[in-house]
Amino acid sequence: MRSLIMCLMLATASMTAATVASALPAQATTYVREVPVPVHYRTAKIEGLDIFYREAGPADAPVVLLLHGFPTSSHMFRNLIPLLADRYHVIAPDYPGYGQSASPDHSNFAYTFGGVANIVDRLLDHLAVESYAIYVMDYGAPVGYRLALKHPERVSALIIQNGNAYDEGLKEFWDPIKTYWSDGSKKSREALSGLVTLETTKFQYTDGMEDVSRISPDNWVHDQALLDRPGNKDIQLDMLYDYRTNLPLYPAFQSFFRERKPPTLIVWGKNDYIFPEAGAHPYLKDLPNAEIHILNSGHFLLEEKLDVAAPLINDFLDRNVAKK
């Protein structure tokens, strides 16, 4: 009996995918699926730092650059990347201090949005990327818009998901952070310590979600393990303090929108307490042709509404970015 079973196993293993498909009943062939595009996990040495990035898709396809938010990393795009990579060359880096990238001590490295944008720019140079659609979310918005100011001709399109460029988008969540911006005191800094705790990390993933059962607990377990690394709290508080430098650039960001008019898709979780819906609609003043979709979700809407957002993103890219 064992010999018979082994022979059957070997015979099955030797069959090609086409043979297996043809051997299935006609009504079962609809269950044969294409193998997903593989995702590569790479590290490049950029300005002396190991910068991690996820990469997938054809090398000669239009590039889609995915820029993550706080307190996560390119991990937030893990489910979206395979859904884009059949037609697009997808690149999703981790910023210094986030994810799998190097995290030098904050006393030896300046954690600023200008510095992060420069690192991402240098990474793109390293990868010989000269044109890209940018997906911006949370911290990814000022990083991506700083890139756009530096290389406006390189931006082929914008996908904006809960990422701010207008004063209207900074409401009560930001009040204690604004206090820190105004006085820079140790007391105000320590008052923000709760923003890097497990309670807050879980809140960011669950608050405002229509169906919390769709949110994997792996998210806050993963992010919190990285936040809890020695010295990472100071990295995050430095970045929160430097966020103030983005606000004076809002007029320049808005000028870029008006002058360059990149094709733009806005997909926004309307229940986001951090970057509320009020920050989404002002984009239409400067980008009146932008496509906007307000979804019944929260901050990390890709965790709950990927089945809604991904088709919108692919349709937008196919109409505006795909090779003709």
Secondary structure in CASP SS format (residue, H / E / C, confidence):
PFRMAT SS
TARGET T0000
AUTHOR 0000-0000-0000
METHOD secondary structure of the structure
MODEL  1
M C 1.00
R H 1.00
S H 1.00
L H 1.00
I H 1.00
M H 1.00
C H 1.00
L H 1.00
M H 1.00
L H 1.00
A H 1.00
T H 1.00
A H 1.00
S H 1.00
M C 1.00
T C 1.00
A H 1.00
A H 1.00
T H 1.00
V H 1.00
A H 1.00
S H 1.00
A H 1.00
L C 1.00
P C 1.00
A H 1.00
Q H 1.00
A H 1.00
T H 1.00
T H 1.00
Y H 1.00
V C 1.00
R C 1.00
E C 1.00
V C 1.00
P C 1.00
V C 1.00
P C 1.00
V E 1.00
H E 1.00
Y E 1.00
R E 1.00
T E 1.00
A E 1.00
K E 1.00
I E 1.00
E C 1.00
G C 1.00
L E 1.00
D E 1.00
I E 1.00
F E 1.00
Y E 1.00
R E 1.00
E E 1.00
A E 1.00
G C 1.00
P C 1.00
A C 1.00
D C 1.00
A C 1.00
P C 1.00
V E 1.00
V E 1.00
L E 1.00
L E 1.00
L E 1.00
H C 1.00
G C 1.00
F C 1.00
P C 1.00
T C 1.00
S C 1.00
S H 1.00
H H 1.00
M H 1.00
F H 1.00
R C 1.00
N C 1.00
L C 1.00
I H 1.00
P H 1.00
L H 1.00
L H 1.00
A C 1.00
D C 1.00
R C 1.00
Y C 1.00
H E 1.00
V E 1.00
I E 1.00
A E 1.00
P E 1.00
D C 1.00
Y C 1.00
P C 1.00
G C 1.00
Y C 1.00
G C 1.00
Q C 1.00
S C 1.00
A C 1.00
S C 1.00
P C 1.00
D C 1.00
H C 1.00
S C 1.00
N C 1.00
F C 1.00
A C 1.00
Y C 1.00
T C 1.00
F H 1.00
G H 1.00
G H 1.00
V H 1.00
A H 1.00
N H 1.00
I H 1.00
V H 1.00
D H 1.00
R H 1.00
L H 1.00
L H 1.00
D H 1.00
H H 1.00
L C 1.00
A C 1.00
V C 1.00
E C 1.00
S C 1.00
Y E 1.00
A E 1.00
I E 1.00
Y E 1.00
V E 1.00
M E 1.00
D C 1.00
Y C 1.00
G H 1.00
A H 1.00
P H 1.00
V H 1.00
G H 1.00
Y H 1.00
R H 1.00
L H 1.00
A H 1.00
L H 1.00
K H 1.00
H C 1.00
P H 1.00
E H 1.00
R H 1.00
V E 1.00
S E 1.00
A E 1.00
L E 1.00
I E 1.00
I E 1.00
Q E 1.00
N C 1.00
G C 1.00
N C 1.00
A C 1.00
Y C 1.00
D H 1.00
E H 1.00
G H 1.00
L C 1.00
K C 1.00
E H 1.00
F H 1.00
W H 1.00
D H 1.00
P H 1.00
I H 1.00
K H 1.00
T H 1.00
Y H 1.00
W H 1.00
S H 1.00
D H 1.00
G C 1.00
S C 1.00
K H 1.00
K H 1.00
S H 1.00
R H 1.00
E H 1.00
A C 1.00
L C 1.00
S H 1.00
G H 1.00
L H 1.00
V H 1.00
T C 1.00
L H 1.00
E H 1.00
T H 1.00
T H 1.00
K H 1.00
F H 1.00
Q H 1.00
Y H 1.00
T H 1.00
D C 1.00
G C 1.00
M C 1.00
E C 1.00
D C 1.00
V H 1.00
S H 1.00
R H 1.00
I C 1.00
S C 1.00
P C 1.00
D H 1.00
N H 1.00
W H 1.00
V H 1.00
H H 1.00
D H 1.00
Q H 1.00
A H 1.00
L H 1.00
L H 1.00
D C 1.00
R C 1.00
P C 1.00
G C 1.00
N H 1.00
K H 1.00
D H 1.00
I H 1.00
Q H 1.00
L H 1.00
D H 1.00
M H 1.00
L H 1.00
Y H 1.00
D H 1.00
Y H 1.00
R H 1.00
T H 1.00
N H 1.00
L H 1.00
P H 1.00
L H 1.00
Y H 1.00
P H 1.00
A H 1.00
F H 1.00
Q H 1.00
S H 1.00
F H 1.00
F H 1.00
R H 1.00
E H 1.00
R H 1.00
K C 1.00
P C 1.00
P C 1.00
T E 1.00
L E 1.00
I E 1.00
V E 1.00
W E 1.00
G E 1.00
K C 1.00
N C 1.00
D C 1.00
Y C 1.00
I C 1.00
F C 1.00
P C 1.00
E H 1.00
A H 1.00
G H 1.00
A C 1.00
H C 1.00
P C 1.00
Y H 1.00
L H 1.00
K H 1.00
D H 1.00
L C 1.00
P C 1.00
N C 1.00
A C 1.00
E E 1.00
I E 1.00
H E 1.00
I E 1.00
L E 1.00
N C 1.00
S C 1.00
G C 1.00
H C 1.00
F C 1.00
L C 1.00
L H 1.00
E H 1.00
E H 1.00
K H 1.00
L H 1.00
D H 1.00
V H 1.00
A H 1.00
A H 1.00
P H 1.00
L H 1.00
I H 1.00
N H 1.00
D H 1.00
F H 1.00
L H 1.00
D H 1.00
R H 1.00
N H 1.00
V C 1.00
A C 1.00
K C 1.00
K C 1.00
END
